[in-house]
């Protein structure tokens, strides 16, 4: 464990983490391991889903920056000139939620399949950024926008033809990131963003990426996890 500047305590798995390419993940129930706890995402936990069918692609979404184009296989977001392309869901998702997306880079790009959590619908306000193959050096991480801190691990090279399954969420003071079923990073926040920060977003940075599908799940797993040092001290 290591303390970061500010309120994030990073519990990284270490090493070079590069998911092995595999076929398109099944868009159905899944079970993943978070520490010693098994977490199941299925129809009972699902509270929202979108595959961005063209006729209703942006019914629940609004563009903040970049260009976003729906098509037969999801939505493509493109940003240029060292800036973000950000697409926010207009529906609120208060409390601890888990976001599951399937995404890939659009060749020749090889970076930045990003998800925003616990925001307000604009990068002018704080949010949590879950980034993959980013930070200019191909790293995965969780960052408190806009002023940090950030916890990152080496990602290795991206396979631009591979569709990655990205799961990111929060359980109490823990925020976590998984890629293709592998726990990549967990952080503990002493001061999580408030419940009023209840918007999620999809994004990239200076790249072009395709999001095939997004799901939001509500799973009460915080009670099943051992308390953090901060929770024990506060209790």
C-alpha positions in Angstrom: 0.0 0.0 0.0 1.1 3.6 -0.5 -0.4 6.9 0.3 -1.0 9.3 -2.6 -1.2 13.1 -2.3 -4.6 14.0 -1.0 -7.3 11.5 -0.1 -6.5 8.4 -2.2 -4.8 5.3 -0.8 -3.8 3.1 -3.7 -3.8 -0.7 -3.3 -2.3 -1.7 -6.6 -1.7 -5.2 -7.9 1.6 -4.0 -9.4 3.5 -5.2 -12.5 2.7 -4.7 -16.1 -1.0 -5.4 -16.6 -2.0 -6.0 -20.2 -5.2 -8.0 -20.8 -4.8 -10.8 -23.3 -6.8 -10.3 -26.4 -9.9 -12.4 -26.6 -13.3 -12.4 -28.5 -16.1 -10.0 -27.8 -17.1 -10.6 -24.2 -20.6 -12.0 -23.7 -23.1 -9.2 -22.8 -24.8 -11.2 -20.0 -24.3 -12.0 -16.4 -20.8 -12.0 -15.1 -19.0 -12.7 -11.8 -15.8 -11.0 -10.8 -13.6 -11.1 -7.7 -13.1 -7.9 -5.7 -10.5 -8.8 -3.1 -12.0 -11.9 -1.4 -15.6 -10.9 -2.3 -17.3 -12.4 -5.4 -19.6 -9.8 -7.1 -22.3 -10.8 -9.6 -23.7 -8.5 -12.3 -26.9 -9.7 -13.8 -30.4 -8.7 -14.8 -31.4 -8.1 -11.1 -28.5 -5.7 -10.5 -28.9 -3.9 -13.9 -30.5 -0.4 -13.6 -29.6 1.0 -17.0 -28.2 -0.1 -20.4 -27.6 1.4 -23.8 -26.1 0.0 -27.0 -26.5 3.3 -28.8 -28.9 2.2 -31.5 -28.9 5.0 -34.1 -32.6 6.0 -33.8 -32.3 6.5 -30.0 -28.6 6.8 -29.5 -28.6 10.0 -27.5 -32.0 9.8 -25.8 -30.2 9.8 -22.4 -26.9 11.4 -23.4 -25.4 14.8 -24.1 -22.1 15.8 -25.7 -19.8 18.1 -23.7 -16.8 18.0 -26.0 -15.4 16.3 -29.1 -17.5 14.6 -31.8 -19.7 11.6 -31.1 -21.3 9.6 -33.9 -23.7 6.6 -33.4 -23.5 3.7 -35.8 -24.5 0.0 -36.2 -21.9 -1.0 -33.7 -22.0 1.6 -30.9 -20.9 5.2 -30.7 -17.6 6.6 -31.8 -16.1 9.5 -29.9 -13.2 11.5 -31.3 -11.1 14.2 -29.8 -8.1 16.1 -31.2 -5.4 18.6 -30.1 -4.7 17.2 -26.6 -8.3 17.5 -25.4 -11.1 15.3 -24.2 -14.2 14.0 -26.0 -16.8 13.7 -23.3 -20.3 12.2 -23.5 -22.4 12.4 -20.3 -25.5 10.4 -19.4 -28.3 12.7 -18.4 -29.8 10.2 -16.0 -28.8 10.4 -12.3 -27.3 7.3 -10.6 -27.0 8.2 -6.9 -24.9 6.2 -4.5 -22.5 3.4 -5.1 -22.8 2.0 -8.7 -20.8 -0.2 -11.0 -20.4 0.8 -14.7 -19.6 -1.9 -17.2 -18.7 -1.0 -20.8 -17.4 -2.7 -23.9 -15.0 -0.5 -25.9 -12.1 -0.5 -28.4 -9.8 2.0 -30.1 -10.5 3.0 -33.7 -7.2 2.4 -35.6 -4.7 3.8 -35.8 -5.4 5.0 -32.3 -4.2 3.0 -29.3 -5.2 4.8 -26.2 -7.7 6.2 -23.7 -10.8 4.1 -23.3 -12.1 6.2 -20.4 -15.1 6.3 -18.1 -16.2 9.1 -15.8 -18.0 8.4 -12.5 -19.6 10.5 -9.8 -19.6 13.7 -11.9 -22.2 16.4 -12.5 -22.3 16.3 -16.3 -19.3 18.6 -16.9 -15.6 18.5 -16.5 -15.8 21.9 -14.9 -16.8 20.0 -11.7 -15.0 17.2 -9.9 -15.4 13.6 -10.9 -13.6 10.3 -10.8 -11.8 9.3 -14.1 -11.2 5.6 -14.8 -8.6 5.6 -17.6 -7.2 2.8 -19.6 -4.1 2.9 -21.8 -3.7 6.5 -21.0 -1.5 9.1 -19.2 0.6 9.3 -22.4 2.6 6.2 -21.4 -0.1 3.4 -21.7 -1.2 3.2 -18.1 -4.5 2.2 -16.4 -5.6 4.3 -13.4 -8.1 6.1 -11.3 -7.8 9.9 -11.0 -9.7 12.4 -9.0 -10.4 15.2 -11.5 -9.4 18.0 -11.8 -6.5 18.2 -9.4 -5.7 14.6 -8.6 -4.5 12.6 -7.0 -4.1 9.7 -9.4 -3.2 6.1 -8.9 -1.9 4.3 -12.0 -0.3 1.0 -13.1 1.6 0.1 -16.3 -0.8 -1.3 -18.9 1.4 -2.6 -21.7 0.5 -2.1 -25.3 -3.2 -2.0 -26.5 -4.5 -4.4 -29.1 -6.6 -1.9 -31.1 -8.7 -4.7 -32.6 -9.7 -6.1 -29.3 -12.9 -5.1 -27.5 -12.2 -4.6 -23.9 -14.7 -5.2 -21.1 -14.1 -2.4 -18.5 -15.8 -2.5 -15.1 -15.4 0.4 -12.7 -17.3 1.3 -9.6 -17.4 2.2 -5.9 -18.2 0.3 -2.7 -18.2 2.6 0.3 -14.7 4.3 0.3 -13.3 1.9 -2.2 -13.2 2.6 -6.0 -12.0 -0.2 -8.3 -11.2 -0.9 -11.9 -11.3 -4.2 -13.7 -10.4 -5.0 -17.3 -11.5 -8.3 -19.0 -12.4 -9.7 -15.6 -9.0 -8.9 -14.0 -8.8 -6.6 -11.0 -6.3 -3.9 -12.0 -6.6 -1.3 -9.3 -8.4 -0.4 -6.1 -8.2 2.9 -4.2 -9.5 4.0 -0.9 -10.8 7.5 -0.6 -11.0 9.3 2.7 -13.5 11.8 1.3 -15.5 10.2 -1.6 -17.3 12.5 -3.9 -20.8 13.4 -2.6 -24.1 11.7 -3.6 -25.0 14.8 -5.5 -22.3 13.8 -8.0 -24.4 11.2 -9.6 -23.6 11.3 -13.4 -21.5 9.0 -15.5 -19.8 9.7 -18.7 -17.8 8.1 -21.6 -14.6 9.7 -22.9 -11.3 9.6 -24.6 -8.3 12.0 -24.9 -6.7 12.9 -28.2 -7.9 9.7 -29.8 -10.9 8.0 -31.5 -12.7 5.1 -29.7 -15.8 3.1 -30.0 -18.1 2.2 -27.1 -20.3 -0.8 -28.0 -22.4 -0.9 -24.9 -22.7 0.6 -21.4 -24.5 -0.9 -18.4 -25.0 0.6 -14.9 -25.5 -1.8 -12.0 -26.5 -1.3 -8.4 -24.9 -3.9 -6.1 -24.6 -3.5 -2.3 -21.2 -5.0 -1.7 -19.7 -2.4 0.7 -21.2 -4.2 3.7 -19.6 -7.5 2.7 -16.1 -6.0 2.5 -13.8 -5.6 5.5 -13.7 -2.0 6.8 -10.9 0.3 5.7 -8.6 1.9 8.3 -10.4 5.2 7.6 -13.8 3.6 8.2 -12.6 1.9 11.4 -11.1 5.2 12.7 -14.3 7.1 11.9 -16.5 4.5 13.5 
